Amino acid sequence: MATWYGPGLYGNRMACGGRLTPRTLGVAHKRLPCGTRVALRYRGHTVVVPVIDRGPYSRGVDYDLTEATARKLGMTQTSRLAAAPLQH
């Protein structure tokens, strides 16, 4: 399961450095190291983005996408998606 975040948090510093903007592509994960690239697939759309933040903190949710990442995938609400961390 994945959620997305952004509005209301723009300008905030992310756990892995940098500030969140409406164009930030990335994903939050509790345990994957910062910078780990993750392939995300949702309804035929695929995007590869880095881990840029920590979270999510909702029960049963593994990934928290930035709004820009969710938009690229066509995701508008909490959804199931395929996710695979990529080896360096």
PDB file of N, CA, C and O in Angstrom:
ATOM      1  N   MET A   1       0.842  -1.186   0.000  1.00  0.00           N
ATOM      2  CA  MET A   1       0.000   0.000   0.000  1.00  0.00           C
ATOM      3  C   MET A   1       0.876   1.234   0.000  1.00  0.00           C
ATOM      4  O   MET A   1       1.970   1.246   0.564  1.00  0.00           O
ATOM      5  N   ALA A   2       0.373   2.267  -0.643  1.00  0.00           N
ATOM      6  CA  ALA A   2       1.098   3.527  -0.707  1.00  0.00           C
ATOM      7  C   ALA A   2       0.123   4.692  -0.566  1.00  0.00           C
ATOM      8  O   ALA A   2      -1.017   4.632  -1.024  1.00  0.00           O
ATOM      9  N   THR A   3       0.598   5.741   0.074  1.00  0.00           N
ATOM     10  CA  THR A   3      -0.120   7.002   0.165  1.00  0.00           C
ATOM     11  C   THR A   3       0.731   8.052  -0.542  1.00  0.00           C
ATOM     12  O   THR A   3       1.817   7.747  -1.036  1.00  0.00           O
ATOM     13  N   TRP A   4       0.244   9.276  -0.588  1.00  0.00           N
ATOM     14  CA  TRP A   4       1.049  10.364  -1.134  1.00  0.00           C
ATOM     15  C   TRP A   4       0.898  11.590  -0.262  1.00  0.00           C
ATOM     16  O   TRP A   4      -0.093  11.750   0.451  1.00  0.00           O
ATOM     17  N   TYR A   5       1.907  12.462  -0.331  1.00  0.00           N
ATOM     18  CA  TYR A   5       1.895  13.666   0.498  1.00  0.00           C
ATOM     19  C   TYR A   5       2.465  14.846  -0.280  1.00  0.00           C
ATOM     20  O   TYR A   5       3.120  14.664  -1.306  1.00  0.00           O
ATOM     21  N   GLY A   6       2.218  16.031   0.205  1.00  0.00           N
ATOM     22  CA  GLY A   6       2.750  17.215  -0.454  1.00  0.00           C
ATOM     23  C   GLY A   6       2.104  18.489   0.025  1.00  0.00           C
ATOM     24  O   GLY A   6       2.699  19.210   0.826  1.00  0.00           O
ATOM     25  N   PRO A   7       0.887  18.798  -0.443  1.00  0.00           N
ATOM     26  CA  PRO A   7       0.269  20.070  -0.074  1.00  0.00           C
ATOM     27  C   PRO A   7       0.266  20.253   1.451  1.00  0.00           C
ATOM     28  O   PRO A   7      -0.064  19.335   2.203  1.00  0.00           O
ATOM     29  N   GLY A   8       0.633  21.434   1.873  1.00  0.00           N
ATOM     30  CA  GLY A   8       0.712  21.709   3.300  1.00  0.00           C
ATOM     31  C   GLY A   8       2.080  21.400   3.885  1.00  0.00           C
ATOM     32  O   GLY A   8       2.400  21.843   4.988  1.00  0.00           O
ATOM     33  N   LEU A   9       2.890  20.639   3.151  1.00  0.00           N
ATOM     34  CA  LEU A   9       4.228  20.283   3.627  1.00  0.00           C
ATOM     35  C   LEU A   9       5.329  20.893   2.763  1.00  0.00           C
ATOM     36  O   LEU A   9       6.511  20.737   3.068  1.00  0.00           O
ATOM     37  N   TYR A  10       4.952  21.587   1.687  1.00  0.00           N
ATOM     38  CA  TYR A  10       5.955  22.182   0.809  1.00  0.00           C
ATOM     39  C   TYR A  10       6.809  23.167   1.588  1.00  0.00           C
ATOM     40  O   TYR A  10       6.307  23.954   2.390  1.00  0.00           O
ATOM     41  N   GLY A  11       8.106  23.106   1.335  1.00  0.00           N
ATOM     42  CA  GLY A  11       9.051  23.957   2.043  1.00  0.00           C
ATOM     43  C   GLY A  11       9.677  23.275   3.242  1.00  0.00           C
ATOM     44  O   GLY A  11      10.701  23.735   3.747  1.00  0.00           O
ATOM     45  N   ASN A  12       9.074  22.172   3.714  1.00  0.00           N
ATOM     46  CA  ASN A  12       9.629  21.434   4.850  1.00  0.00           C
ATOM     47  C   ASN A  12      10.876  20.677   4.429  1.00  0.00           C
ATOM     48  O   ASN A  12      10.984  20.211   3.295  1.00  0.00           O
ATOM     49  N   ARG A  13      11.811  20.564   5.352  1.00  0.00           N
ATOM     50  CA  ARG A  13      13.027  19.801   5.109  1.00  0.00           C
ATOM     51  C   ARG A  13      12.690  18.303   5.194  1.00  0.00           C
ATOM     52  O   ARG A  13      11.924  17.875   6.058  1.00  0.00           O
ATOM     53  N   MET A  14      13.275  17.522   4.282  1.00  0.00           N
ATOM     54  CA  MET A  14      13.064  16.072   4.265  1.00  0.00           C
ATOM     55  C   MET A  14      14.170  15.381   5.057  1.00  0.00           C
ATOM     56  O   MET A  14      15.253  15.943   5.222  1.00  0.00           O
ATOM     57  N   ALA A  15      13.918  14.195   5.538  1.00  0.00           N
ATOM     58  CA  ALA A  15      14.867  13.457   6.374  1.00  0.00           C
ATOM     59  C   ALA A  15      16.190  13.191   5.668  1.00  0.00           C
ATOM     60  O   ALA A  15      17.231  13.109   6.321  1.00  0.00           O
ATOM     61  N   CYS A  16      16.166  13.054   4.350  1.00  0.00           N
ATOM     62  CA  CYS A  16      17.388  12.744   3.597  1.00  0.00           C
ATOM     63  C   CYS A  16      18.043  14.000   3.033  1.00  0.00           C
ATOM     64  O   CYS A  16      18.988  13.902   2.250  1.00  0.00           O
ATOM     65  N   GLY A  17      17.563  15.166   3.413  1.00  0.00           N
ATOM     66  CA  GLY A  17      18.117  16.429   2.939  1.00  0.00           C
ATOM     67  C   GLY A  17      17.227  17.055   1.888  1.00  0.00           C
ATOM     68  O   GLY A  17      16.396  16.373   1.288  1.00  0.00           O
ATOM     69  N   GLY A  18      17.391  18.329   1.661  1.00  0.00           N
ATOM     70  CA  GLY A  18      16.585  19.037   0.677  1.00  0.00           C
ATOM     71  C   GLY A  18      15.241  19.448   1.236  1.00  0.00           C
ATOM     72  O   GLY A  18      14.866  19.079   2.349  1.00  0.00           O
ATOM     73  N   ARG A  19      14.527  20.217   0.443  1.00  0.00           N
ATOM     74  CA  ARG A  19      13.192  20.691   0.825  1.00  0.00           C
ATOM     75  C   ARG A  19      12.159  20.168  -0.156  1.00  0.00           C
ATOM     76  O   ARG A  19      12.423  20.047  -1.352  1.00  0.00           O
ATOM     77  N   LEU A  20      10.986  19.862   0.362  1.00  0.00           N
ATOM     78  CA  LEU A  20       9.885  19.350  -0.458  1.00  0.00           C
ATOM     79  C   LEU A  20       9.270  20.483  -1.264  1.00  0.00           C
ATOM     80  O   LEU A  20       8.939  21.537  -0.721  1.00  0.00           O
ATOM     81  N   THR A  21       9.119  20.257  -2.574  1.00  0.00           N
ATOM     82  CA  THR A  21       8.457  21.208  -3.466  1.00  0.00           C
ATOM     83  C   THR A  21       7.391  20.454  -4.258  1.00  0.00           C
ATOM     84  O   THR A  21       7.355  19.224  -4.224  1.00  0.00           O
ATOM     85  N   PRO A  22       6.530  21.168  -4.964  1.00  0.00           N
ATOM     86  CA  PRO A  22       5.516  20.488  -5.779  1.00  0.00           C
ATOM     87  C   PRO A  22       6.108  19.615  -6.890  1.00  0.00           C
ATOM     88  O   PRO A  22       5.417  18.741  -7.414  1.00  0.00           O
ATOM     89  N   ARG A  23       7.377  19.836  -7.258  1.00  0.00           N
ATOM     90  CA  ARG A  23       8.005  19.064  -8.336  1.00  0.00           C
ATOM     91  C   ARG A  23       8.940  17.977  -7.839  1.00  0.00           C
ATOM     92  O   ARG A  23       9.563  17.290  -8.649  1.00  0.00           O
ATOM     93  N   THR A  24       9.054  17.801  -6.527  1.00  0.00           N
ATOM     94  CA  THR A  24       9.970  16.807  -5.969  1.00  0.00           C
ATOM     95  C   THR A  24       9.509  15.397  -6.303  1.00  0.00           C
ATOM     96  O   THR A  24       8.385  15.016  -5.976  1.00  0.00           O
ATOM     97  N   LEU A  25      10.366  14.625  -6.949  1.00  0.00           N
ATOM     98  CA  LEU A  25      10.091  13.216  -7.231  1.00  0.00           C
ATOM     99  C   LEU A  25      10.822  12.382  -6.189  1.00  0.00           C
ATOM    100  O   LEU A  25      12.028  12.540  -5.998  1.00  0.00           O
ATOM    101  N   GLY A  26      10.107  11.507  -5.525  1.00  0.00           N
ATOM    102  CA  GLY A  26      10.734  10.650  -4.531  1.00  0.00           C
ATOM    103  C   GLY A  26       9.693   9.902  -3.730  1.00  0.00           C
ATOM    104  O   GLY A  26       8.488  10.013  -3.959  1.00  0.00           O
ATOM    105  N   VAL A  27      10.203   9.134  -2.778  1.00  0.00           N
ATOM    106  CA  VAL A  27       9.349   8.304  -1.953  1.00  0.00           C
ATOM    107  C   VAL A  27       9.909   8.267  -0.533  1.00  0.00           C
ATOM    108  O   VAL A  27      11.120   8.346  -0.329  1.00  0.00           O
ATOM    109  N   ALA A  28       9.025   8.150   0.429  1.00  0.00           N
ATOM    110  CA  ALA A  28       9.433   7.987   1.826  1.00  0.00           C
ATOM    111  C   ALA A  28       9.278   6.512   2.199  1.00  0.00           C
ATOM    112  O   ALA A  28       8.316   5.850   1.809  1.00  0.00           O
ATOM    113  N   HIS A  29      10.246   6.021   2.959  1.00  0.00           N
ATOM    114  CA  HIS A  29      10.213   4.641   3.445  1.00  0.00           C
ATOM    115  C   HIS A  29      10.867   4.617   4.821  1.00  0.00           C
ATOM    116  O   HIS A  29      11.795   5.383   5.081  1.00  0.00           O
ATOM    117  N   LYS A  30      10.394   3.753   5.694  1.00  0.00           N
ATOM    118  CA  LYS A  30      10.909   3.728   7.066  1.00  0.00           C
ATOM    119  C   LYS A  30      12.331   3.184   7.176  1.00  0.00           C
ATOM    120  O   LYS A  30      13.120   3.690   7.975  1.00  0.00           O
ATOM    121  N   ARG A  31      12.673   2.157   6.384  1.00  0.00           N
ATOM    122  CA  ARG A  31      13.948   1.465   6.583  1.00  0.00           C
ATOM    123  C   ARG A  31      14.931   1.523   5.422  1.00  0.00           C
ATOM    124  O   ARG A  31      16.133   1.380   5.649  1.00  0.00           O
ATOM    125  N   LEU A  32      14.483   1.723   4.204  1.00  0.00           N
ATOM    126  CA  LEU A  32      15.419   1.762   3.077  1.00  0.00           C
ATOM    127  C   LEU A  32      16.348   2.966   3.224  1.00  0.00           C
ATOM    128  O   LEU A  32      15.903   4.049   3.603  1.00  0.00           O
ATOM    129  N   PRO A  33      17.634   2.783   2.928  1.00  0.00           N
ATOM    130  CA  PRO A  33      18.577   3.898   3.042  1.00  0.00           C
ATOM    131  C   PRO A  33      18.236   5.051   2.090  1.00  0.00           C
ATOM    132  O   PRO A  33      17.719   4.841   0.993  1.00  0.00           O
ATOM    133  N   CYS A  34      18.537   6.259   2.538  1.00  0.00           N
ATOM    134  CA  CYS A  34      18.351   7.431   1.686  1.00  0.00           C
ATOM    135  C   CYS A  34      19.102   7.220   0.379  1.00  0.00           C
ATOM    136  O   CYS A  34      20.223   6.712   0.367  1.00  0.00           O
ATOM    137  N   GLY A  35      18.473   7.613  -0.710  1.00  0.00           N
ATOM    138  CA  GLY A  35      19.086   7.492  -2.027  1.00  0.00           C
ATOM    139  C   GLY A  35      18.797   6.185  -2.740  1.00  0.00           C
ATOM    140  O   GLY A  35      19.027   6.080  -3.944  1.00  0.00           O
ATOM    141  N   THR A  36      18.292   5.178  -2.019  1.00  0.00           N
ATOM    142  CA  THR A  36      17.943   3.909  -2.665  1.00  0.00           C
ATOM    143  C   THR A  36      16.906   4.168  -3.745  1.00  0.00           C
ATOM    144  O   THR A  36      15.875   4.788  -3.485  1.00  0.00           O
ATOM    145  N   ARG A  37      17.176   3.698  -4.946  1.00  0.00           N
ATOM    146  CA  ARG A  37      16.212   3.857  -6.037  1.00  0.00           C
ATOM    147  C   ARG A  37      15.148   2.766  -5.925  1.00  0.00           C
ATOM    148  O   ARG A  37      15.458   1.601  -5.674  1.00  0.00           O
ATOM    149  N   VAL A  38      13.890   3.161  -6.113  1.00  0.00           N
ATOM    150  CA  VAL A  38      12.757   2.244  -6.005  1.00  0.00           C
ATOM    151  C   VAL A  38      11.928   2.339  -7.283  1.00  0.00           C
ATOM    152  O   VAL A  38      11.531   3.428  -7.698  1.00  0.00           O
ATOM    153  N   ALA A  39      11.672   1.188  -7.901  1.00  0.00           N
ATOM    154  CA  ALA A  39      10.798   1.135  -9.074  1.00  0.00           C
ATOM    155  C   ALA A  39       9.366   0.967  -8.583  1.00  0.00           C
ATOM    156  O   ALA A  39       9.067   0.039  -7.832  1.00  0.00           O
ATOM    157  N   LEU A  40       8.491   1.858  -9.004  1.00  0.00           N
ATOM    158  CA  LEU A  40       7.077   1.834  -8.610  1.00  0.00           C
ATOM    159  C   LEU A  40       6.230   1.625  -9.851  1.00  0.00           C
ATOM    160  O   LEU A  40       6.468   2.249 -10.885  1.00  0.00           O
ATOM    161  N   ARG A  41       5.230   0.737  -9.747  1.00  0.00           N
ATOM    162  CA  ARG A  41       4.339   0.485 -10.882  1.00  0.00           C
ATOM    163  C   ARG A  41       2.890   0.554 -10.404  1.00  0.00           C
ATOM    164  O   ARG A  41       2.512  -0.053  -9.402  1.00  0.00           O
ATOM    165  N   TYR A  42       2.095   1.315 -11.156  1.00  0.00           N
ATOM    166  CA  TYR A  42       0.683   1.486 -10.824  1.00  0.00           C
ATOM    167  C   TYR A  42      -0.103   1.624 -12.118  1.00  0.00           C
ATOM    168  O   TYR A  42       0.131   2.538 -12.908  1.00  0.00           O
ATOM    169  N   ARG A  43      -1.035   0.708 -12.322  1.00  0.00           N
ATOM    170  CA  ARG A  43      -1.934   0.742 -13.486  1.00  0.00           C
ATOM    171  C   ARG A  43      -1.210   1.005 -14.805  1.00  0.00           C
ATOM    172  O   ARG A  43      -1.615   1.864 -15.589  1.00  0.00           O
ATOM    173  N   GLY A  44      -0.137   0.255 -15.037  1.00  0.00           N
ATOM    174  CA  GLY A  44       0.579   0.341 -16.298  1.00  0.00           C
ATOM    175  C   GLY A  44       1.612   1.444 -16.394  1.00  0.00           C
ATOM    176  O   GLY A  44       2.318   1.540 -17.398  1.00  0.00           O
ATOM    177  N   HIS A  45       1.716   2.274 -15.375  1.00  0.00           N
ATOM    178  CA  HIS A  45       2.717   3.344 -15.352  1.00  0.00           C
ATOM    179  C   HIS A  45       3.841   2.935 -14.419  1.00  0.00           C
ATOM    180  O   HIS A  45       3.592   2.389 -13.344  1.00  0.00           O
ATOM    181  N   THR A  46       5.084   3.198 -14.824  1.00  0.00           N
ATOM    182  CA  THR A  46       6.252   2.874 -14.001  1.00  0.00           C
ATOM    183  C   THR A  46       7.132   4.100 -13.867  1.00  0.00           C
ATOM    184  O   THR A  46       7.318   4.853 -14.823  1.00  0.00           O
ATOM    185  N   VAL A  47       7.668   4.292 -12.685  1.00  0.00           N
ATOM    186  CA  VAL A  47       8.610   5.383 -12.426  1.00  0.00           C
ATOM    187  C   VAL A  47       9.651   4.869 -11.442  1.00  0.00           C
ATOM    188  O   VAL A  47       9.335   4.072 -10.558  1.00  0.00           O
ATOM    189  N   VAL A  48      10.893   5.322 -11.593  1.00  0.00           N
ATOM    190  CA  VAL A  48      11.965   4.973 -10.660  1.00  0.00           C
ATOM    191  C   VAL A  48      12.369   6.255  -9.946  1.00  0.00           C
ATOM    192  O   VAL A  48      12.760   7.233 -10.583  1.00  0.00           O
ATOM    193  N   VAL A  49      12.273   6.244  -8.617  1.00  0.00           N
ATOM    194  CA  VAL A  49      12.568   7.432  -7.809  1.00  0.00           C
ATOM    195  C   VAL A  49      13.418   7.044  -6.603  1.00  0.00           C
ATOM    196  O   VAL A  49      13.425   5.881  -6.201  1.00  0.00           O
ATOM    197  N   PRO A  50      14.137   8.010  -6.020  1.00  0.00           N
ATOM    198  CA  PRO A  50      14.945   7.716  -4.839  1.00  0.00           C
ATOM    199  C   PRO A  50      14.143   7.839  -3.549  1.00  0.00           C
ATOM    200  O   PRO A  50      13.121   8.523  -3.496  1.00  0.00           O
ATOM    201  N   VAL A  51      14.629   7.163  -2.511  1.00  0.00           N
ATOM    202  CA  VAL A  51      14.105   7.374  -1.157  1.00  0.00           C
ATOM    203  C   VAL A  51      14.646   8.726  -0.703  1.00  0.00           C
ATOM    204  O   VAL A  51      15.858   8.940  -0.680  1.00  0.00           O
ATOM    205  N   ILE A  52      13.743   9.639  -0.342  1.00  0.00           N
ATOM    206  CA  ILE A  52      14.149  10.992   0.039  1.00  0.00           C
ATOM    207  C   ILE A  52      13.675  11.391   1.430  1.00  0.00           C
ATOM    208  O   ILE A  52      14.025  12.463   1.922  1.00  0.00           O
ATOM    209  N   ASP A  53      12.874  10.528   2.070  1.00  0.00           N
ATOM    210  CA  ASP A  53      12.282  10.907   3.347  1.00  0.00           C
ATOM    211  C   ASP A  53      11.946   9.656   4.150  1.00  0.00           C
ATOM    212  O   ASP A  53      12.024   8.544   3.629  1.00  0.00           O
ATOM    213  N   ARG A  54      11.578   9.830   5.397  1.00  0.00           N
ATOM    214  CA  ARG A  54      11.160   8.734   6.275  1.00  0.00           C
ATOM    215  C   ARG A  54       9.647   8.727   6.391  1.00  0.00           C
ATOM    216  O   ARG A  54       9.005   9.773   6.290  1.00  0.00           O
ATOM    217  N   GLY A  55       9.090   7.571   6.599  1.00  0.00           N
ATOM    218  CA  GLY A  55       7.648   7.408   6.698  1.00  0.00           C
ATOM    219  C   GLY A  55       7.273   6.254   5.799  1.00  0.00           C
ATOM    220  O   GLY A  55       8.168   5.598   5.266  1.00  0.00           O
ATOM    221  N   PRO A  56       6.057   5.981   5.609  1.00  0.00           N
ATOM    222  CA  PRO A  56       4.885   6.587   6.231  1.00  0.00           C
ATOM    223  C   PRO A  56       4.669   6.022   7.633  1.00  0.00           C
ATOM    224  O   PRO A  56       5.294   5.038   8.026  1.00  0.00           O
ATOM    225  N   TYR A  57       3.789   6.655   8.361  1.00  0.00           N
ATOM    226  CA  TYR A  57       3.534   6.229   9.736  1.00  0.00           C
ATOM    227  C   TYR A  57       2.096   5.772   9.930  1.00  0.00           C
ATOM    228  O   TYR A  57       1.615   5.681  11.059  1.00  0.00           O
ATOM    229  N   SER A  58       1.419   5.486   8.838  1.00  0.00           N
ATOM    230  CA  SER A  58       0.065   4.921   8.890  1.00  0.00           C
ATOM    231  C   SER A  58       0.169   3.406   8.854  1.00  0.00           C
ATOM    232  O   SER A  58       0.975   2.859   8.101  1.00  0.00           O
ATOM    233  N   ARG A  59      -0.629   2.727   9.652  1.00  0.00           N
ATOM    234  CA  ARG A  59      -0.615   1.271   9.708  1.00  0.00           C
ATOM    235  C   ARG A  59      -0.967   0.677   8.354  1.00  0.00           C
ATOM    236  O   ARG A  59      -1.928   1.094   7.707  1.00  0.00           O
ATOM    237  N   GLY A  60      -0.165  -0.315   7.931  1.00  0.00           N
ATOM    238  CA  GLY A  60      -0.438  -1.030   6.694  1.00  0.00           C
ATOM    239  C   GLY A  60       0.048  -0.339   5.438  1.00  0.00           C
ATOM    240  O   GLY A  60      -0.195  -0.833   4.337  1.00  0.00           O
ATOM    241  N   VAL A  61       0.730   0.793   5.569  1.00  0.00           N
ATOM    242  CA  VAL A  61       1.226   1.530   4.408  1.00  0.00           C
ATOM    243  C   VAL A  61       2.746   1.427   4.396  1.00  0.00           C
ATOM    244  O   VAL A  61       3.398   1.723   5.398  1.00  0.00           O
ATOM    245  N   ASP A  62       3.315   1.006   3.257  1.00  0.00           N
ATOM    246  CA  ASP A  62       4.760   0.803   3.156  1.00  0.00           C
ATOM    247  C   ASP A  62       5.503   1.971   2.521  1.00  0.00           C
ATOM    248  O   ASP A  62       6.662   2.217   2.854  1.00  0.00           O
ATOM    249  N   TYR A  63       4.857   2.689   1.618  1.00  0.00           N
ATOM    250  CA  TYR A  63       5.511   3.777   0.895  1.00  0.00           C
ATOM    251  C   TYR A  63       4.651   5.025   0.944  1.00  0.00           C
ATOM    252  O   TYR A  63       3.423   4.946   0.948  1.00  0.00           O
ATOM    253  N   ASP A  64       5.302   6.176   0.981  1.00  0.00           N
ATOM    254  CA  ASP A  64       4.621   7.459   0.936  1.00  0.00           C
ATOM    255  C   ASP A  64       5.251   8.241  -0.213  1.00  0.00           C
ATOM    256  O   ASP A  64       6.397   8.679  -0.114  1.00  0.00           O
ATOM    257  N   LEU A  65       4.511   8.415  -1.288  1.00  0.00           N
ATOM    258  CA  LEU A  65       5.013   9.069  -2.494  1.00  0.00           C
ATOM    259  C   LEU A  65       4.833  10.576  -2.392  1.00  0.00           C
ATOM    260  O   LEU A  65       3.882  11.053  -1.773  1.00  0.00           O
ATOM    261  N   THR A  66       5.747  11.324  -3.000  1.00  0.00           N
ATOM    262  CA  THR A  66       5.500  12.756  -3.117  1.00  0.00           C
ATOM    263  C   THR A  66       4.347  12.959  -4.091  1.00  0.00           C
ATOM    264  O   THR A  66       4.023  12.074  -4.883  1.00  0.00           O
ATOM    265  N   GLU A  67       3.735  14.133  -4.020  1.00  0.00           N
ATOM    266  CA  GLU A  67       2.615  14.404  -4.922  1.00  0.00           C
ATOM    267  C   GLU A  67       3.045  14.293  -6.386  1.00  0.00           C
ATOM    268  O   GLU A  67       2.292  13.774  -7.210  1.00  0.00           O
ATOM    269  N   ALA A  68       4.250  14.776  -6.720  1.00  0.00           N
ATOM    270  CA  ALA A  68       4.726  14.718  -8.112  1.00  0.00           C
ATOM    271  C   ALA A  68       4.889  13.272  -8.578  1.00  0.00           C
ATOM    272  O   ALA A  68       4.587  12.955  -9.729  1.00  0.00           O
ATOM    273  N   THR A  69       5.362  12.400  -7.694  1.00  0.00           N
ATOM    274  CA  THR A  69       5.516  10.986  -8.040  1.00  0.00           C
ATOM    275  C   THR A  69       4.150  10.341  -8.242  1.00  0.00           C
ATOM    276  O   THR A  69       3.939   9.608  -9.208  1.00  0.00           O
ATOM    277  N   ALA A  70       3.236  10.616  -7.335  1.00  0.00           N
ATOM    278  CA  ALA A  70       1.879  10.069  -7.469  1.00  0.00           C
ATOM    279  C   ALA A  70       1.230  10.541  -8.766  1.00  0.00           C
ATOM    280  O   ALA A  70       0.559   9.764  -9.445  1.00  0.00           O
ATOM    281  N   ARG A  71       1.425  11.802  -9.106  1.00  0.00           N
ATOM    282  CA  ARG A  71       0.855  12.355 -10.339  1.00  0.00           C
ATOM    283  C   ARG A  71       1.420  11.646 -11.564  1.00  0.00           C
ATOM    284  O   ARG A  71       0.674  11.329 -12.490  1.00  0.00           O
ATOM    285  N   LYS A  72       2.746  11.389 -11.581  1.00  0.00           N
ATOM    286  CA  LYS A  72       3.366  10.677 -12.714  1.00  0.00           C
ATOM    287  C   LYS A  72       2.775   9.283 -12.889  1.00  0.00           C
ATOM    288  O   LYS A  72       2.678   8.782 -14.009  1.00  0.00           O
ATOM    289  N   LEU A  73       2.381   8.655 -11.777  1.00  0.00           N
ATOM    290  CA  LEU A  73       1.811   7.313 -11.835  1.00  0.00           C
ATOM    291  C   LEU A  73       0.301   7.323 -12.071  1.00  0.00           C
ATOM    292  O   LEU A  73      -0.284   6.281 -12.367  1.00  0.00           O
ATOM    293  N   GLY A  74      -0.331   8.485 -11.945  1.00  0.00           N
ATOM    294  CA  GLY A  74      -1.786   8.560 -12.077  1.00  0.00           C
ATOM    295  C   GLY A  74      -2.509   8.133 -10.813  1.00  0.00           C
ATOM    296  O   GLY A  74      -3.689   7.784 -10.864  1.00  0.00           O
ATOM    297  N   MET A  75      -1.828   8.156  -9.692  1.00  0.00           N
ATOM    298  CA  MET A  75      -2.399   7.728  -8.408  1.00  0.00           C
ATOM    299  C   MET A  75      -3.011   8.940  -7.701  1.00  0.00           C
ATOM    300  O   MET A  75      -2.337   9.954  -7.524  1.00  0.00           O
ATOM    301  N   THR A  76      -4.279   8.844  -7.296  1.00  0.00           N
ATOM    302  CA  THR A  76      -4.950   9.969  -6.662  1.00  0.00           C
ATOM    303  C   THR A  76      -5.397   9.693  -5.231  1.00  0.00           C
ATOM    304  O   THR A  76      -5.894  10.589  -4.549  1.00  0.00           O
ATOM    305  N   GLN A  77      -5.222   8.462  -4.780  1.00  0.00           N
ATOM    306  CA  GLN A  77      -5.635   8.098  -3.421  1.00  0.00           C
ATOM    307  C   GLN A  77      -4.780   6.943  -2.923  1.00  0.00           C
ATOM    308  O   GLN A  77      -4.010   6.364  -3.689  1.00  0.00           O
ATOM    309  N   THR A  78      -4.909   6.607  -1.653  1.00  0.00           N
ATOM    310  CA  THR A  78      -4.183   5.462  -1.106  1.00  0.00           C
ATOM    311  C   THR A  78      -4.497   4.248  -1.955  1.00  0.00           C
ATOM    312  O   THR A  78      -5.664   3.920  -2.169  1.00  0.00           O
ATOM    313  N   SER A  79      -3.458   3.578  -2.441  1.00  0.00           N
ATOM    314  CA  SER A  79      -3.649   2.496  -3.404  1.00  0.00           C
ATOM    315  C   SER A  79      -2.602   1.405  -3.226  1.00  0.00           C
ATOM    316  O   SER A  79      -1.561   1.611  -2.602  1.00  0.00           O
ATOM    317  N   ARG A  80      -2.903   0.251  -3.785  1.00  0.00           N
ATOM    318  CA  ARG A  80      -1.918  -0.819  -3.888  1.00  0.00           C
ATOM    319  C   ARG A  80      -1.083  -0.563  -5.129  1.00  0.00           C
ATOM    320  O   ARG A  80      -1.608  -0.211  -6.185  1.00  0.00           O
ATOM    321  N   LEU A  81       0.222  -0.742  -4.992  1.00  0.00           N
ATOM    322  CA  LEU A  81       1.096  -0.636  -6.148  1.00  0.00           C
ATOM    323  C   LEU A  81       2.238  -1.609  -5.991  1.00  0.00           C
ATOM    324  O   LEU A  81       2.494  -2.114  -4.898  1.00  0.00           O
ATOM    325  N   ALA A  82       2.919  -1.869  -7.079  1.00  0.00           N
ATOM    326  CA  ALA A  82       4.089  -2.753  -7.043  1.00  0.00           C
ATOM    327  C   ALA A  82       5.302  -1.866  -6.807  1.00  0.00           C
ATOM    328  O   ALA A  82       5.450  -0.817  -7.434  1.00  0.00           O
ATOM    329  N   ALA A  83       6.169  -2.297  -5.895  1.00  0.00           N
ATOM    330  CA  ALA A  83       7.377  -1.528  -5.577  1.00  0.00           C
ATOM    331  C   ALA A  83       8.536  -2.488  -5.409  1.00  0.00           C
ATOM    332  O   ALA A  83       8.399  -3.545  -4.792  1.00  0.00           O
ATOM    333  N   ALA A  84       9.695  -2.109  -5.969  1.00  0.00           N
ATOM    334  CA  ALA A  84      10.883  -2.953  -5.857  1.00  0.00           C
ATOM    335  C   ALA A  84      12.116  -2.070  -5.706  1.00  0.00           C
ATOM    336  O   ALA A  84      12.441  -1.299  -6.609  1.00  0.00           O
ATOM    337  N   PRO A  85      12.814  -2.179  -4.554  1.00  0.00           N
ATOM    338  CA  PRO A  85      14.084  -1.456  -4.425  1.00  0.00           C
ATOM    339  C   PRO A  85      15.084  -2.027  -5.444  1.00  0.00           C
ATOM    340  O   PRO A  85      15.128  -3.236  -5.669  1.00  0.00           O
ATOM    341  N   LEU A  86      15.872  -1.155  -6.045  1.00  0.00           N
ATOM    342  CA  LEU A  86      16.838  -1.563  -7.055  1.00  0.00           C
ATOM    343  C   LEU A  86      18.225  -1.630  -6.422  1.00  0.00           C
ATOM    344  O   LEU A  86      18.577  -0.813  -5.571  1.00  0.00           O
ATOM    345  N   GLN A  87      18.999  -2.616  -6.854  1.00  0.00           N
ATOM    346  CA  GLN A  87      20.373  -2.770  -6.364  1.00  0.00           C
ATOM    347  C   GLN A  87      21.251  -1.717  -7.013  1.00  0.00           C
ATOM    348  O   GLN A  87      21.008  -1.313  -8.150  1.00  0.00           O
ATOM    349  N   HIS A  88      22.274  -1.272  -6.292  1.00  0.00           N
ATOM    350  CA  HIS A  88      23.221  -0.288  -6.822  1.00  0.00           C
ATOM    351  C   HIS A  88      24.170  -0.933  -7.772  1.00  0.00           C
ATOM    352  O   HIS A  88      25.044  -0.264  -8.322  1.00  0.00           O
TER     353      HIS A  88
END
